[in-house]
Amino acid sequence: MTDPLRSSGPSRKASFPAPKPFNLPRTVLPLKGTLYRGQLRSVGGDIFKAARTPDGVATIRLRHVGSKVEVEAWGRGAQWLIDTVPALLGFDDDVSGFVPAHPAMRDQWLRSKGARWGKTNRVIEALVPAIIGQKVTGKGAAQSLRALARRYGESAPGPIEMHLLPEPETLAALPYYDYHPLGIEKKRAGAVRRVAARAVRLELLSTEPLEEGYRVLQAFEGVGPWTAALVAGIALGDADAVPVGDYHIPNTVAWALAGEERGTDARMLELLEPYRGHRGRVIRLLEASGIGAPAYGPRNPVRSIATS
């Protein structure tokens, strides 16, 4: 399960009563859709998440045992991560107003019983991958993030190998030409550098109203509605977040909820309107179901700019 040869150092432990119902992997693993995957791993039923906290880097292990969630954390920010477990795991998630009337959602909702909507309270760790994921394939974004973490980031503490993206100060100071060999062109590099330079302000968004979060995020050049929604859904806990401008999601929603092979942003919003307050939850359910509109034409190739 964990690497017995890796020295993990001292740790802190705690346990929390699990809400009912509760499904740990279905609650946490959807974060992989935006976060850098090197900092979120599932190993033998346990989930490990590494993060940069206000107190320093740390890694936490989450384990659902009976009626409890048992946690163990390593690193300078260990206690901070432990303290934020209830928020991360959505212990206060309110689904009372969510009625999955459509058969496609109702079936998936039953299969996803216990999936909750939480928040990481860490904005930059979601914002940087979201920016790097703009207008490129998921594979291309993953390659760039991995290269960025390996070259300028650091290993996370704990018993398994995990890596963190560079600290904001490093990202802000890197010149454009250092991003270029990693497959990140000047436009996205500039957006990363701008948000990283204001990381302290951005991290405060987790304590402010959602409306303010969206306003501040979209005030940055290079951060539009799509990017802001991805970040708000993960870091700020907005279960109503809709990433307008996505290449696939409008088609998925149109196909699953209306049997239409192609959808626009306007049509997606129309179909999701009855679920306002939980529109992000609907999208997550549909993505987890594997439902996808029929594909036409070739997939976009991974675009390399490293030698251009």
Secondary structure, DSSP 8 states (H G I E B T S, - for coil): ---TTS----EEEEEEE--SS--HHHHHGGGGGTS-GGGEEEETTEEEEEEEETTEEEEEEEEEETTEEEEEEEETTHHHHHHTHHHHTTTT---TT----SHHHHHHHHHTTT--------SHHHHHHHHHTTTS-HHHHHHHHHHHHHHH-EE-SSSS--EE---HHHHHHS-HHHHGGGT--HHHHHHHHHHHHTHHHHHGGGGS-HHHHHHHHHTSTT--HHHHHHHHHHHS--TT---TT-SSHHHHHHHHHH--S---HHHHHHHHGGGTTSHHHHHHHHHHHT------S--------TT-
